[in-house]
Amino acid sequence: MRYHSFLVKYAEIGTKGKNRYIFEDALIRQIKLHLKKVEGEFAVVKEQGRIYVNAKSDYDYDEVIGALKKVFGIVGICPMTQLADEGYEKLRKEIVKFIDEEYPDKHFTFKVRAKRTNKHYPVTSDEINADVGYDILTAFPETKVDVRNPEVMIHIEVRQQINVYSKVIKGAGGMPIGTNGKAMLLLSGGIDSPVAGYMIAKRGVMIEAVYFHAPPYTSERAKQKVVDLAKIVAGYAGPIKLHVINFTEIQLYIYEQCPHDELTIIMRRYMMRIAERIAEETGCIGLITGESIGQVASQTMFSLQVTNEVCNLPVYRPVIGFDKQEIIDLSEEIGTFETSILPYEDCCTIFVAKHPVTKPNINVIKKSETKLSEKIDEMVETAIRTREEIICH
């Protein structure tokens, strides 16, 4: 069947009261942005608690569904036929035709659910349910009614026009991008941080990202891997500005001056300091990391406490309570897993200690950092000033 319209369903937006229009308008902007990536001309229309995507030209159905499934804020996508009010008898015939074209195999159970928003329509919802159900049973005797657990739910919305649909394709959920501020993602080439960025973006947060590159210890392929991950996340979150920091000199200096069992935690503290500086410069109001309690030495409760100590901005860790398999499952779902497991080392794995401290003492760490005082501030300023910026979309 050729669909000319799609009904876009949202959930949380409907609870926003007098501010709902703000979220609806943000959702419409995101829908338009994502539809620019597919061929075809579309009109996105808002009407009394409903958002429609109307096709104005030929289009590829799978591409449109794929684009809409990546829009945060959409919980359901309903391919539908939109009928003008040409009389009740014509409507009943059109619905039978819709079912005939939509389901070549008529061996299914169904229920009709009519909703009459237009109270001037001369037939009630219950009458529509009964009449259309009778028409379908008469036209297709193989079908059966099941009001409790139907295989096919036939929705009929009587508004200024009449919407008919029977499929609800699951959307990404969440809130539209741009409704909840902006945050800075510490993005590595691993599995966890892209998932963390996705999860925070799903709550309506715009994302920028920072990546710590350590040439020649990490290759250009490792950097490209991070760029590719940012592009995948940007498929949901919109364009992401990726800040690439040359971290080599800072890492070598820490390696030379500090105890090796403290390397990971001290490097992590300087990453957080740099990320926060760039976040403040770019209007971000929080940091995002992919840390999960106990996964590695730098992610014990003790280590996270020491890491947090250098930050003034809030640090959001959406996968903090996930085990590794749960993170992997989500990375596969959003399409980042295969890129994340490419065998290109990031800067952390190159300089990792053989026996890193798992219960760092904040006073001991601070004392070790005093050994860096001669050069570290200048190095940090240079790293921030000379960073590369890449727009990923």
N, C-alpha and C positions, 0 to 999 in steps of 0.2 A: 504494500500500500504506500502511496505517496502522501506524506504528511506535509502540510503547508504551515502548521503551527505547532509550537511546543509550550505547554503550560509549565512554568517554573515554580516549584513549591519551596517555601522556606518555613522555618520552625521558630527559632529563638527571636527572630526579627519581629514576629507577631506579638511578642510580649513587651515591646518597647513603648507602648502607649502613644503619647503625643509626639514622641521622637521617632516613631516608626518610619516616617517618611525619609528621615536622614539615612537610615540603614537601607531602606528600599532603593534610594537613589544611588548609594554606594554600590549596592549589588548590581544595579543596572549598568553602572560604569564598568564594573568588572566583567559582566557578561559581554558588553560591547568590545572590551579589550581582548578577551579570549576569542571572540568570533572573528576578529581581524586576522587571525591565524589560519582561517579556513576560507575556501573559495565560496563565493556567493554573496548576495546582498540580503541583509536582515534588518527588520525593524523590531526594536525592543520596546514594548508598550506596557505601561502600568495602568491598572484599572481596578479600583475598589478591592484592594487586598489581593490582587492577582497580577502576576507579571507574565507576559507572553513574549515569545520569540516567534515572529512571523517571517517566513521566507518570502523574499521578493524576487527571487531568481532561482535557477537550478542550483542544487547543492549536493554535497556528499553526506548522506545520513550519518554514517559512522564517524566522519570527521566532526560533525556538529555535536553529536552525543559525546564524543571524546573530549571536545573543548568544554562543553558545559559541565562534565563530570569533574573538571579541575577547578571549578569556580567555588571558592569557599562561600558559604551562606546558602547554597542550594542543597536541599535534602532530597528532592525528587524531581525528575524530568519526565514529563508526560507527553509523548507524541499524540497529537489529537487532531480531530477534524472539527472545524468551526462552522456551524451552520447558521444561516439567516432564518429568522422566524417566518416561515412560509406556510404556517398552518400545522396543526397537531398531526393530522394524518400523514402529511409529507415527512414530518419529523420521524414518525414511527417507521416509515419505509426506509428512510436514510440510515437509521440505526441498524436495521436488519442488513442493509447493504454493507455497512461498516463492519459488522461481525462476519459477514460472508467473505469479505476481502481480507480481513485481518487474520482469520483462523481457517485455513483450508481443511484442517482436521477438526470436525465438529464434536468429537468425543470429549467433552469437558463439562464440568459443573460450573454454574455461574450464579451471580446475584446482580441485580440491577439496583444501583444506588443513585437516586435522583435528588438534586438539591435545587430548589426554586428560589433563587435570590430575587428574581423579578416577580414580585407578588401580583402584578397585573396579568400574568400569564393565566389563562382560564382553567388550567388543569393542575391539580395538586401533585405534590411529590409522590404520595402514596399511589395515586391513580397512574402516574407515569410508570412507577415501578411495576405495577400489576399489568398494565397494558403492554409495555415493552417486553416484559418477561413472557407474556402469552404469545406475542409475535415471534419471539425467538424460538420458543418451544414448537410453535406451529411450523415455522420455516425449516427448522433443523431438529427433527425428532430425536436425533442422537444425543442432544444436550439434555442436561438435567439441572434443576434448581437446587442449590445448596446454600441456605442463608447463613450457616454457621462457619463453614470453611470452604468457600468456593475456590475453584482453580482460576476462574476469571471474574474479576470485579468490573462491572460496566458502569462507569461514572457518567452521569448526565447532569451538567450544570446549566440551568436555565437562567441566563443573564440577559443583557441586551441582545447578545447573540447566544447560541447554544453550543456548549463545549461537550464533545463526546470523546472519551478516552478509556482505555482498559489496561494500560501498562504504566507502571511507575518505576522508572529506572533510578536506582540509588545514586544520590549526589554525594559530594564531599562533606557536606554539613558545615558546622562552624559559623563564623561570622565574616562578612565581607571585608576584604583587605582595605585598610585605610580608616577603619572605624575605631582603632584602639592604639594609636601612636606608632612609634618606630623603635626597633631594638637592634642591637649589634650581635650577630652570630659569630662565635669563634668556630670557624669551619676548617676541619682537617680533611684528610683523604680517607678517614675511617667510616665505619658504618653508623656510628651514633650521632654525630653532629648534624648531618643532613636531616635525619629523622627529627632531631630536636628543633631545627629551624622550621620544618614542615608543621610540627605540632603547635608552635607558637604563632606561626602565620595563620594557622587555621582559626585562631581566636581573633582575627582581624588586624593583626600587627604587621606593619610594613617591615621588611627585613633589609638590613645591610649586612655585610660579612667581612671578616678579616681572616687572612690566611698567613701563617708564618713560614716563610720559605728559607731554606738554608743551602744555597748553592756554595760550593759544588757537591756538598754532601747529599743534597736532594736534586734530582734531575728536573729538566723542563717537562718531562712526562708526568712527574709527580704534581707539578704545578697545573698542567693541563687537566689532570684528573680532577683536581679541586674545582677548576673552572667548569668542567663538565658537570660535576655534582651541583654547583651553583645554578647552572642552566636548568637542570632537572627540577630543582626546588622552585626556580623562577617560573616553571610551567604552571605552578599552583599560586605562588606568592606574588607574581608580577616581577618586573625587572629588578635585579639585585645588583647593587654596586659592591664589587669585591675589592677590598683593600689588601694588596699583597705587600707584606713587610719582609724586607731582607733581614733575617734574624741571625745570620751566621756569626758576625762579630760579637754580638751579645752572648750567644751560646758558647763560643770559644773562650770568651772572657770569664764567664761563670765557671766553665770547665777548668780553667787554669787556677782560679782563685778560691773556689769553694769546695768543701768536702764532697766527694763523689756520691755518697749515699743521699745527699741533699740536692743533687743536681735537678732532678725532675721537679721537685716542689718549688725550688727557687726560679727555675725557668718558667714554670707555670705562673708564678706570681708576677713575673715581668711581662708575660703575655697578657695577663689580666690588666696590668697597669696600662700597657700600650693600647689594648682594645678599648679600655674606658676613656682614654684620651681622645681616640678617634671618634668614639661614640658621642662624647660631649661636643666635639667639633661639628658633627653631622646631625645633631638634633635627636639622637637616640636617647631614650630614657630608661634603658635597661640593657643588660648583657644576656646572651643565651649560650649555654654550653650543652654538650651531649654527655655530661658526667652521670654515672650510675653508681650508687653506693657499693663500694667493695670490689668493683670490677677490676681495677688495677691499683697499684700502690698510691698513686696521686689522687685516688677517689675514695679513700677511706674517710670516715667521718672526721677523723683527726686532721687529715690532709685538706679536706674541704674547708674546715674551719680556718686553717692557716692561709689557704688561698683567698678566702672571702675577706680576710683582714685588710687586704690592700684595696678593696673596692668600696666606693661610696654609692655607686649605682646598684640597684637590685640585680641579682644574678638569677635568671630563670633556668631551671634544670628540669625540663618536662619529662625526661626518661629516668629521673633519679631513682624511682622504685621499680623499674623494669628489669627483668633478667635479660641475658643476652639474646635468647631465642625470641623473646617478645619484640625486641628491637629489630632483629633480623626479619621477623615476619612483617613488620610495618615497612621496613626498607624495601622488601620485595613488593609489597603492595603499591608503594609510591614510585617504584622504578629506579631507586638509587643503589640497590644491593650489588648488582653486577659491576657497576663502576667502582663502588667502594672496595671491592675485593681485588681489584687490579693490583699487581705486585710492585707498586712503586712506593718507596719508603717516604714517610714524612719526617719533619725535623725532629720530632719527639723520639721516634724509634732509633734514630742514628745516635743520639746522645744519652740514651737510657742507661742508668746505672745497673750494675749486676745485682746489687742488693740494696734497692732504694729503701729509705726510711718509710715506715708505714704509720708511725705515730710521732710525727714531727712536733717539736716543742717550739712555740712561736718565738720565745726569747732566744733560743739557740739559732733559729733561722735568721732572725734579725741581726744577731751578732755576726753570723756568717756573711750576711749581705753588706756589713760595714766594710768588708774587704774589697768591695766593688766600688766604693765611693769615689775613687780617683777618676774613673772614666765613665761609669755607667750612665749618669744623667745625660752626658753629651751623646753617648751611643744611642740612647732612647730617642733623643731629639732628632738625631740624624735618621734613624729608622723611620720615624713618623714623617719627617719632612720629605724623604726620598721614596716614599711608598708608591707603588704602581696602583692605578685604579682601573678596573675592568668592569664594564657594564655587561651583565649576563642576563639574557632573556631568551 
